[in-house]
Amino acid sequence: MMTTITKNGIYDNVTSFNPNIQRGGFSCNAIKSTTYEVVQNAKFVSIDNDKVKEFANVLIEKFKKNEIEKLLNQQKIGNEDKDDPSNNAISYIEWDECGWHYCDDRVDKGGNGTLTMQYIFVIDTLNWCFWPTKDFEYEQLATSLTNVLRKDQNAFNSENLLNLTVEELQSWFLPYVLPMPMERLKKLHELGYVLHTNFNGLAINFVEQANNSATRLVDLIVQYLPGFRDHGIYNGKQVFFYKRAQILVGDLWAAFGRQTNFTINSEKESIINNNNNNKCNFPDISELTMFADYRVPQLLREEGLMVYVDDLSKKVDNLIELPSNSMEELEIRSCTIQCVEMLLQVIKSNYKNNNNDENENNKTFQITSVELDWLLWQIGEERCKKMKPHHRTLTVYY
């Protein structure tokens, strides 16, 4: 059964984002309310409510059986006992677990995190549109930038970013050919200028201005960095996504222990939190949405949660590029955000209702849209070669 939306934001008894609920920063509210309107009027993409419920229950069973750890083959930072059936914490790959990301100066490793934050700002300035280069994915981006910073700890200084040449930028990623190098160079020049002019050259000073608010930090990123202003025009109205602004905040949160409400769950997190006063401790991280790009909608379509009309299906399956800001592309991204929120709500509701352990029935299943995005992305990455293709759009936003 396909979903329909009422004025109250109800998808066949599954509540979508309610645009009248004003929590969090301006940017995050704009994402929720404008993508909601797109889905209301969508012509090319729909959400199958029954499939949302089915897939939510599949994930719930994995949570309850601790199969998420097996799927991702790693644990969350902390000392949770994954063999304890009463543990309802979800597990993810740590920021530094795969060896892709730079975090050599994180406080639990004897540093103050300054270079790690600088690295995260650089990586998410460049974290978009990999598909034009075969075999160049996020892993190659992250690993290459880590290698650059380990060779030269001044590589990402604001002055160096301002004076970077396209040849130097391309050399960072050899033997891969960096897609859209001039556009990426412009974004790094922009980042270098903003950090140099406003924050004494340091990303850590930028983050400090958010006062431990994830939504405030998204607002600041969008305010200061035009290259992160990810939006389009749908039926004459602006629609906002801010994928890279949100993922930058999510990456900072992940790199420094995924702390909220200043609680400490392990000795490692205690070190991260107490030193440097953990500027990346974000109690309001749950206000962020998922990060609308390629992999998650690919998975949601494969699982039947998102349905494309025949003409759009043919375009995507035949690798025909969808123009940036086209109605089709905007509907795919908007439906992805709304679909993940629906999935999140069903998981939270059904986990409690389906749990046979009476001692667990009063517990709230803790998972955010950011964490659900990470989980879906990991599933999609593992299955990407077996699924139908993802849509292709040449863009600087994702």
C-alpha positions, 0 to 999 in steps of 0.5 A: 500500500502506498502512503498518503499524507494528511494535513496533520502529517500522517502517513497511513497511521505513521507520523511524518515530521510535523513541520509545526513542531519547532525544535532545534535550529532554523536549518534543521527545521527547514529540512524537515518542513520543506521535504515534508511538503515535497513528499506531499506533492511528489509525482515520481517517488512514493513511500510504501507504508507497509514496506516501512513497517516490514523493514522496521521489524527486520531491523528490530529483530536484528537489534534484539538478536545483536545481529547488528554487531555481526553485520558491522563487525564492530562495537560502539565506543564503550563497555557495553556487554553485547552478550547481555540480552538486556542491552538495547544499545545499537553498535556501529563502526567507530570513527577510527575503527577502519583506519580510514579517518585521522584522529591521531591527536584526539584527547584519548591519544594524548592530543587536544583534537585540533587536527582531528577537527581540522581534518573533519572540516576538510573531508566534509568540504570534499565529501560529495559526488564520487560516482564519475570516477570508477572505484573512487568512494568515500573510503579513498577520500578519507584514507587519502586525506589521512595520509596527507595530514600524517605526512604534513601536519600543516597541510590543512592550515587555513593559509595552505588551504587558501593557497592550494593549487589544483595540481596539489589537490589532485596529487593528494588522491593519486592514482585516482582522478579526483572528480570535479577538481576545480569545484572542490578546490573552490570549496577548500579555498572558501573553507580556508578563507572563512577559518582564517578570517573568522576563527583564527584559522582553526576549525576547533574555534568554529565548533566552540561557537556552537556551545555544544549544540548540533543544530546551532553548529549546522546553522553556523556552517550554513551561515559561514560556508556557501558551499554547504548551502544544499537546497533546491527549488521545487514547484517554485518553493525552496527545499532544504537538505544540508547533507554535508553540513549535517554530516560534518556535525555527525562526524564530529560527534562520532569522532569524539565519542558520540556524547549527549547530555554529558554522560560518561559510558567508559574510561575512553569516553571519560578521557575524550569528554573531560579533556578539551571540555568535549566541544563535540558533545551534542545533547540535541543530536537527535534533531538532525535528519539523515543525510540525503545522498545516493546509498540510502535511497538505493537501499530503500528502493531495493527493499521496496520502501521507496517506489519510483514510477516506471520512467524514473526507474528506467532512467536510474537503472540505465545510469541516465543522469538526473539533472541537479534540482530536477523534480525527480532528484528533489523527490528522491532526496525528500522522500529519503529523509521522510522515509527514514524518519518514518522508519525511525518512528516505527522502530522505536514504537514496535521495539517496545511493543514487540519485546517479550521481556517485561523488564524491557517494556518500559525502556525507550529504544535509543537511536537517532536519525543520524545513527539510523542513517549510518546503519542503513549506509553500512548495509547499503555499502555491503550490498551495493554491487548486488542492488539496482543502481543508485541515481546519478546527479552531478552536484557539489552537495552530495 
